[in-house]
Amino acid sequence: MPPKQKISKDTLLAHAFSIAEESGINSVTSRSVAKKAGCSIQPVFSHFPTMEDLRQATFDYACEVFKEETMPYEQEPDFFSKLTMWVIDLARHRPNLYRLVYLSDAFRNSQLSDAIMGFQINEKALQKMMERYELPFTACQDILQRTFLLLYGAATMVCVNHADLSNEQIASMIRMSVSDMVQSAKKANGGSED
């Protein structure tokens, strides 16, 4: 009899991610992952001893997937706009994954700046803002935090309430808000307005 194939942790996480996307994180259980993988629950428990471990690993896996999806935008001149559209599209077309990452307990007891900067893509956004607007770190960090709140507020309305806001409307609001914040920061820093 041939030896049983080992099911890798990454394979199980890919299945857990798929379940979270289809039905939400509460549907990610050892049984549902095992069923999707076509195995017993033993391999799931060998990699993830508790449900909390499985769901945390699914969250971490989702963050890695999102990083891979968004990093190509890093080289684009309109990086921030593309990132904005990606978040809105996630909320609109993949609401269970939006809920998993942005409406989870991941930000509990965190400072806003720590929560935002915990994602590598936001570090890149901050660097791009500093280069583009020629403003100091603290000014750009403030603009990024306020933009984060505006973007995720709009995205959450789209995700949860199915708000009747088009991608273009949201993008326009964010562009105007960022422009206003940049002009205000330049005045406060004694620089010229663009």
C-alpha positions in Angstrom: 0.0 0.0 0.0 1.5 3.4 -0.9 2.1 5.8 1.9 -0.5 8.4 2.6 0.1 11.8 1.0 0.9 14.4 3.6 -1.3 17.5 3.3 0.8 20.6 3.7 -0.1 23.5 6.0 -0.2 25.8 2.9 -2.7 23.5 1.2 -4.9 23.6 4.3 -4.6 27.3 4.5 -5.6 27.8 0.9 -8.7 25.7 1.5 -9.4 27.7 4.7 -9.0 31.0 2.8 -11.4 29.7 0.1 -14.0 28.8 2.7 -13.6 32.2 4.4 -14.1 33.9 1.0 -17.2 31.9 0.2 -18.9 31.7 3.6 -17.0 33.9 6.1 -14.4 33.1 8.8 -17.0 31.5 11.1 -17.4 28.7 8.5 -13.7 27.9 8.8 -13.6 24.8 11.0 -11.4 21.8 11.2 -14.2 19.7 9.6 -14.9 22.2 6.8 -11.2 22.5 5.9 -10.7 18.7 6.0 -13.8 18.2 3.8 -12.6 20.7 1.3 -9.1 19.2 1.3 -10.5 15.7 1.0 -8.9 14.4 4.2 -9.6 13.5 7.8 -9.5 16.2 10.5 -6.2 14.8 11.8 -4.0 16.7 9.4 -5.8 19.9 10.2 -5.3 19.4 14.0 -1.7 18.4 13.5 -1.0 21.9 11.9 -3.6 23.9 13.9 -4.2 22.5 17.4 -7.1 24.9 18.1 -9.8 26.7 16.2 -8.2 30.0 17.3 -4.9 28.8 15.7 -6.7 27.9 12.4 -8.6 31.1 12.2 -5.5 33.3 13.1 -3.5 31.4 10.4 -6.3 32.0 7.9 -6.2 35.8 8.8 -2.4 35.8 8.3 -2.7 33.9 5.1 -5.3 36.4 3.8 -2.9 39.3 4.6 -0.2 37.6 2.6 -2.5 37.1 -0.3 -3.6 40.7 -0.2 0.1 41.8 0.0 0.8 39.8 -3.2 -2.3 41.3 -4.9 -1.4 44.9 -4.1 2.4 45.0 -4.3 2.5 45.2 -8.1 0.8 48.7 -7.7 3.9 49.9 -5.9 5.6 50.8 -9.2 2.6 52.6 -10.6 2.6 56.4 -10.6 -1.0 56.4 -9.3 -0.2 53.8 -6.6 -2.5 55.4 -3.9 -5.5 55.5 -6.3 -5.0 51.9 -7.3 -4.7 50.8 -3.7 -7.9 52.7 -2.9 -9.7 51.0 -5.7 -8.4 47.6 -4.6 -9.9 48.2 -1.1 -13.2 49.3 -2.4 -13.4 46.3 -4.9 -12.5 44.0 -2.0 -15.4 45.3 0.1 -17.8 45.2 -2.9 -16.9 41.9 -4.5 -15.2 39.9 -1.8 -17.1 41.1 1.3 -16.3 38.0 3.5 -12.6 38.6 3.0 -13.0 42.3 3.7 -14.8 41.4 6.9 -12.1 38.9 7.8 -9.3 41.4 7.7 -10.8 44.9 8.2 -13.8 44.1 10.5 -12.0 41.6 12.7 -10.5 41.9 16.1 -7.1 42.4 14.5 -7.1 46.1 15.5 -8.3 45.6 19.1 -6.2 47.5 21.6 -3.9 48.9 18.9 -3.0 52.4 18.3 -4.4 53.5 14.9 -0.9 54.2 13.6 0.4 50.8 14.7 -2.6 49.1 13.1 -2.1 50.9 9.8 1.6 50.5 9.7 1.3 46.8 10.5 0.6 46.2 6.8 3.6 46.5 4.5 1.6 48.1 1.7 0.8 51.0 4.0 4.5 51.5 4.7 4.9 51.8 0.9 2.0 54.2 0.7 3.6 56.4 3.4 6.9 56.4 1.5 5.2 57.3 -1.8 3.3 60.2 0.0 6.5 61.6 1.4 8.2 61.5 -2.0 5.3 62.9 -3.9 4.2 65.7 -1.5 7.6 66.5 -0.1 6.2 66.6 3.4 7.8 65.2 6.6 7.0 61.8 8.0 4.7 63.0 10.7 2.6 65.1 8.3 2.3 62.2 5.9 1.5 59.7 8.7 -1.3 62.0 9.8 -2.7 62.3 6.2 -2.4 58.5 5.8 -4.3 57.9 9.1 -7.1 60.2 8.2 -7.3 58.8 4.7 -7.4 55.3 6.2 -10.4 56.2 8.2 -12.2 57.8 5.3 -11.4 54.9 2.9 -12.3 52.1 5.4 -15.4 54.0 6.5 -16.6 54.1 2.9 -15.5 50.6 2.1 -17.4 49.3 5.2 -20.5 51.1 4.2 -20.2 49.4 0.8 -19.5 46.0 2.4 -22.0 46.0 5.2 -24.8 48.3 4.0 -24.3 47.9 0.3 -24.2 51.7 0.2 -25.0 53.2 -3.2 -21.6 54.8 -3.7 -19.7 54.1 -6.9 -16.0 53.4 -7.0 -15.6 56.8 -8.8 -17.5 58.7 -6.1 -15.4 57.2 -3.3 -12.1 57.8 -5.2 -13.1 61.4 -5.9 -13.9 62.0 -2.2 -10.6 60.6 -1.2 -8.6 62.5 -3.8 -10.2 65.8 -2.8 -9.7 65.0 0.9 -6.0 64.1 0.4 -5.5 67.2 -1.7 -7.0 69.4 1.1 -4.9 67.7 3.8 -1.7 68.0 1.7 -2.4 71.8 1.2 -3.1 72.3 4.9 0.1 70.3 5.9 2.2 72.4 3.4 0.9 75.6 4.9 1.6 74.3 8.4 5.1 73.3 7.5 5.8 76.7 5.8 6.0 75.2 2.3 4.3 76.3 -0.9 1.1 74.9 -2.1 0.9 72.7 -5.2 
